[in-house]
Amino acid sequence: MAAWGAWIGALGSALVDPGNPTGASKTIAPGGKITDGGGSNPITGYSILEASSLDAAMNMVKGCPQLTSGGSIEVTEIMPVM
């Protein structure tokens, strides 16, 4: 937990929402078929960062403890449509 606290503290105001882990999930496919689980790209949690670019966000997540525990991180832009 100390590593998480240090990473979160280092992000400062760029951390918009520290996020949470995710729980059980279901996936619905075209046509309405529902399956248990997160589909082909399940997530285990999320955080929202503010960055000037996708590359800048990638640099921010390099210190995330998720990586040192054998996990990976997918970084994606939020598309503001509403």
FENVENQUI-V751949 format. One line per field, one symbol per residue. ss: DSSP state (2 for helix, 1 for strand, 0 for the rest). phi: phi as a letter, one per 40 degrees, with the letter a starting at -180 (. if undefined). psi: psi as a letter, one per 30 degrees, with the letter a starting at -180 (. if undefined). Layout:
ss = ???
phi = ???
psi = ???
This chain:
ss = 0222222222222211111110000111000001110022200011111000022222222000222200000000000000
phi = .ccccccccccfccccacgacbbdabbbbdggcbbchcgcbcbbiaabbbacaccccccccdccddcccgcbbbbbccccbb
psi = eeeeeeeeeffbffjejfalllbkllkklkffkklklgafiklflllklklfleeeeeeeffgkfeefggllkkklkkjjf.
